[in-house]
Amino acid sequence: MSIWWSLHLRREAASVPLARRLLLGTMETAGVDPDICYDLAVALSEACANAVEHGGDAASEDYRVTAFIDGDTCRIEITDSGPGFRPRPAPPAGGAARKRRRRGGGRAPPPPPG
């Protein structure tokens, strides 16, 4: 059985239980193990609460919850207009080779451009 749904919800605390109930009902209909249902419902609730609290400025009034269940696969997405996370900087190129050469007493040339 394959089930898919998507909701646009207001960024209000009252929207969180609605999304949770819909997910629980969907998973129950699909025959998902109750322990897994509980764990996923808790994760969904936390993600929705995060979207409500941090999901954007005053002008962004909503967020989206999408769920897809197909066999043993369950995919849940919560999308808001918040700033997200700052990406981690990329490690410097050639780090491992440079460290090996230093241990051997040599020097490593800079990595090629590009």
N, C-alpha and C positions, 0 to 999 in steps of 0.2 A: 504494500500500500504506500502510495506517495501523497503527502499532504504539504501544501505550501500556503502561507498567508502573510500578509503585510499590513501593519497598522501605522497610521500617522496619529500620534498622540500629543496632547498639550503637555508642555513641561510643567506639570502639576503633580504633586505627590499622589493624588487620587488615581492617576493613570497607571501607577506601578502594579497595584493588585489586579487591575483589569488585564494587563499583559500576562501576568503570572497565571491567572485563572484560565485564560485562553490557551496558553502553552500547556498547562497541566491537562486540560480537556483534550487537546490535540494528541498529546503523548498517550493518554489513556486509551483514546480511540485507536491509536496505532499499535497498542499492545506493548508499550515500552515498560520495562521493569520498574516497579514503584520506587525503588531506591534511586535509580537513575533519574526518574522523573523529579524526585525531590531535589537532588543535587543540581540538576539543570534549572529548576525553578528558582532555587536560591541564587544561582549565578545570574540568571535573567533579572531577578529583582535587584540585585546589587548593581548590575550594569544600567538598568533603567533609572534607579535612584541617582546614580552618578550623572546620567544624562540630564535628569531633572535639575540637579544641583549645579552642575558645571557645564551644561551643554550649549552655552553661547551667551550672548548679551541679551538685554531686555527686548530687543527687536525680534530675536528668534524665539518664537513661541511654541515650537513643536519639535518632536523627534520621531524617528521611525524605528519600528521593531519588525523584523522579518524572521520567519521560522520556516525551515524546510526539513521534513522528515521523510526518508525513503529507506525502508529496510532497517539496517543497522546504523544508518547515517542520520545525524541530526545537526543541522547548521542553524545557528542563531546569530543574527546581526542586529546591533543597536547603532543607529546612525544619528548624530546630532551635528550642530554647527559650532561646537566648541573648538578651541585652538588646538587640541590634541597634545601630543608630546613632542618635545624637541628631539630630533634624531641624534643618535650618538655619533660623535666624529669617527671617521674611518681611521683605522690604524695606519701608521706610516708605512709606506711601501718598502719592501726589502728588509723588514725588521729581523726576521729569523736568520736570514743569510748573514746579515751584518753582525748579529750577536755571535754566530758560529765563528766568523773570521776574527772577531775581537778575542775570543777565547784562545784562538790559535796564534795570537800575536800580530795578525795582519790588519789591514784596513779594507773597508768595503767601499767601492766607488758608489756614487749616487745612482739611483735607479734611472733607467732610460726615460726620456720625456714621453708623455702620453699616457 
